[in-house]
Amino acid sequence: MWTRRNLILLLLLLAVLALSAVAKALMEPYKPDAAALEAMKGGEGVAVTESKEWIIFEPGKGKKAEPDILFYPGGLVRPESYAPLALSLAKEGLRAWIVKMPLNLAIFGEDRASRVIETEPGRDFIIGGHSLGGVVAARYAVKHPEHLKGVYLLASYTDRKGNLRGLTLPVLSIVGTLDGVLNGNAFEQGKRFLPDKTEYAEITGGNHAQFGSYGKQKNDNPASIPSEKQLSITVSLIVNWLERLEPPGGGSPK
């Protein structure tokens, strides 16, 4: 026969199991799609190396230029989902590092870029990320500007902890015009924490999820351009921005 105590224990157990199931569902990350999994194989001379802490996309022989690209993934998005972006940058001669995050949340791994930088003393780096990853990347840049040559934000913004206004680091901000996830108010308010010379770019018809390759995202708007086009435009904007910052062959910013 059930006692009152046993009944209470059973109800508590069921409550814990229910909460665990809800938490798991809420924390379930977006997974890489077929295009991302294919990009993880590399190609056109680009070699892909994966470790517990990062994924490196290494350009082919004789193509490596500076700076290296540090990338912080968006919140609850698997790092492999950004393989097409990293691969495309590597094909342009830029070594790209997708930094893995605890629980797929950059807020729990803000300083992980330091581990990359420590492995490559003497190299130049820019840092950025998608969505939450960009917010956290800006926060890292504020604390470690001496190691960086610039900051880029994809469908992202800065906040008070990522106040870049007082620094000399150049910044590039890219958004899609059909983004349904990016908080517009936070984006506009975040401009006060960016340098006056920040470069802003809009991708007409682009949305939030297509900066990565993980399918549809909750609350996002459908894009009116293919994901391949949004990726191509994003890479071109980043490469052209870097060319204006760096003399041929790398070196110090102009």
C-alpha positions, 0 to 999 in steps of 0.5 A: 500500500502506498504511504503518503511519504512514498506518494510524495517521493514518487511525485517529486521523482516525476517532477524531476524527470519532467523538468529534465526532459524540458531542459533537454528539449530546450538545450537541444542544439541545432545540428549541421545540415548536409552541406555543413557535413560535406564542408567538414571534409575540406576540399580544393586544398583546404585541410580540416582538423578537429580537436576537442577545442576547435575545428581548423580549416587550413588553406592549401600550400602557399595560400595562407595569409593573415590574419587568422579568423576566430569564430564563435558559434551562435547559441545552441548551434553545433560548431560544425554548422559553420563549416561552409563559412570556414571552408569558404574563408580558407579557400580565400587563403585565410585560416579559420578556427571554429571555437567549440563552446561548453553546452554550445553556448559561447557565454560559458567559453568567452576566453577560449580564443586565448587558447588558440592565440597561445598556440600561434604566437606571432600570428595576427587574428580577428575575432567574431561570431554569429548571434550570441557568439558575436556578442561574446566575441566582442566581450573577449575583444574588449579584454584582449585587444592587444592580440587582435586586428579587428572584430566582425559581427554576423547577425549580432550586436555589442552590449556594455560588456563588449563596449568597443567604442574606446578601442582602435579595433576596426569592426564589421557588422553584417545582417540579413534584411529578413532576420527574424531572430536578431533583436532589433532594439538590442542591435540599434542600442548596441551601436553606441558601443561600437566605433564611429567608423564601424562598417555596416552591411546588409544582405538583401533577402538574407535571414538569421540561420543562413549565416550557418548551415543548420536548417530552419531556426525558430522565429526566423523569417524565410530567406528570399535568397539561397543559403549559398548566395548569403554565404558567398556575400558574407565571405566577400564582405569579410574578405574585402573588409580585411583587404582594406585593413591589411596591406598585401601579404599581411602585416599591420593595419594601415 
